[in-house]
């Protein structure tokens, strides 16, 4: 064999080895015990939404109890969060005395509930109705309630406590940005 043929063969083998190494080094390898699920949501027949949960990233079960079209829930709890979403200001200038046409208005939007200990993974979704009202059935515990489907209007996030056999009332304020 010619030395040039041997040199080309060695270079081809070396390049192939480097390519295999680079592909293996850049491939995501899941860590043992960790599962990363996508943030997709599934619309349930009752109008609520459920997300994916570990360990297999399957969608959580849709609520088994009957709920209104404005709410969602996790069955079979007799506790949870209910509230109203209000949008304001609606006029660029505050007047004294206040102008009734400029009062905050109910806001129909997506409601997202997180455990206070895990504000990244949503555990319940609901939709406020035309009157801004919503309800979500939850077990007793600490929760963060958020609202809105985009950056504007900017809605506040509220931390609240759900007691056994009771619904906690909240008022979620969304800022229109009008000044």
N, C-alpha and C positions, 0 to 999 in steps of 0.2 A: 504494500500500500504506500501511497505517496504521503509524505508528511503533511501536505496541505489538506488532504482528505481527512486525515486523523485530527488535525487542528479544527477543521470545520465541524466534524462529528462531536468533538469535545465541547466546542462552543454551543452547539445546538443542545446538547445534554445539559450544559450549565444554564443556559437560558430557560429550558424547560423546568429545571429544578427551582430556579428563582421564581418563575411564574407560579408554580405550585405553592411555594412558600408564601408568596404575597397573597394569593387567593385564600389560603388557610388563615393567614394572620388577620385579614380584614373581614372575614366572615363572622357575623355575630354568633357567639356561643352563649346560650343561656346558662346562668349560674345555677348551681343546685339549689332547689328550694324556692326559686324566684320565678314568677310568671308575670309577664307584662301583657296586659290586655289592651285592646284598642278602645277608644272612647265612643264607640258607636252606641246608639240607643235604639231600642225596638219599641214601636208603638203598639200598645196593648189594645184589645177590643174596647176597654172602658175609657180610652182616651189618655191613659197615663203612659209613661215611658219607663223602661227598665234598661239597665246597662249590663255589661259583661262582668262576670265575677270569677275569681280564682276557684279552684286550681286549673280548670280546663278552659277558661275564658268563654264559657257558655253564657247565654243571656239568662239573667235571673228570671224566676217565674213571674208571670203577670199576677197582679193582685187577685186573690180568689174571692174577695168580697165585693159586693156591689158598691160602686161609688158614683158620684155625680160626674157629669161630663167635664166639670171644672177641676176635678181632683183625682189623685192617684193614691195608692196606699200599699202597704205591706200587710197582708192578712195574718192573723185575725185580731189585731190589736184594737183596744177600745180607747186608745190614746193617740195623740199626734199633734200636728200643728195646723191651725187654720188662720187665715189672715186676709189682708187686703193689700193690693199694690196700688199706689197712687203716683201720678205723674205730674210734676210741676217744676218750676213755675211755668205758667202757660202764657203769660204776658211779659213783655220786656221791662215794664216799670211797675213797681209796687205803688199802689195808691192808698191814700188815707182820706176817707174811710175806704176799706178794701172793696174792690169791684167784684161782685159775685161772678161775673163772666171770666174772671182771672183765677178762680179757685183751682186747687189741684184737682185732677180728674182721675177716675179709675183707669187702670191700664191692664189690657189683656196681653199676657206674655207667658213665657216659660218660667216655671219655678223649679229650682234645683236644691236638693237637700243633701248635706254632707254630715258625716259624724264630725263632731268638734275635734276629735283626736286624729282625723284623717281628712283634711279639707281639700284633698286632691281627687278622691274617688267618690263620685256621686252615688248615693244609695237610693234616692227616689226622685222622680220627676213628676210634675203636674203642670196644669195650664190654668192660669187665672181666667175667669170669665169676663164678660163685657162690663160687669160691675167691679172688676178687679179682685174678686173673691176666689179663694182656693182652700182646699183642705187636703192633708196628707196623713194617712194613718201610719203611726210609727210606734215602736216600743219605747218605754221610758228611757231617757238618756239625754245627753248633751248634743245639740245639733247646730249647724250653721245653715241658714236659709239665704239663698241668693235668687235673683230674678234677672230676666233679660236674655235676649237671644243674640245680642251684638254689643259693641262697645258703647253705643249711644241708643237710648239714654243710659246714663250711668246709674245703676241701681245699687243701693246699700246692701251689704251682707250683715245679717243679724245673727248673733249667737243666742240661743235660747235653750231652756230646759223643759223637757216633756216629763210630766209626772204621771204615775200610774192612773189609769181610768179617767184621764182628763185631757182635754185639748188645750194647748197653749195658743193664745191669740197674739198675732204679730202684725205690725204695720210696716210694710216695705216701701220706702220712698225712692223714687227714681227721678233723677235730675235731668231735665231736658237740655240744660246748657243755655237756655234763654236768659239773657241778662239785660 
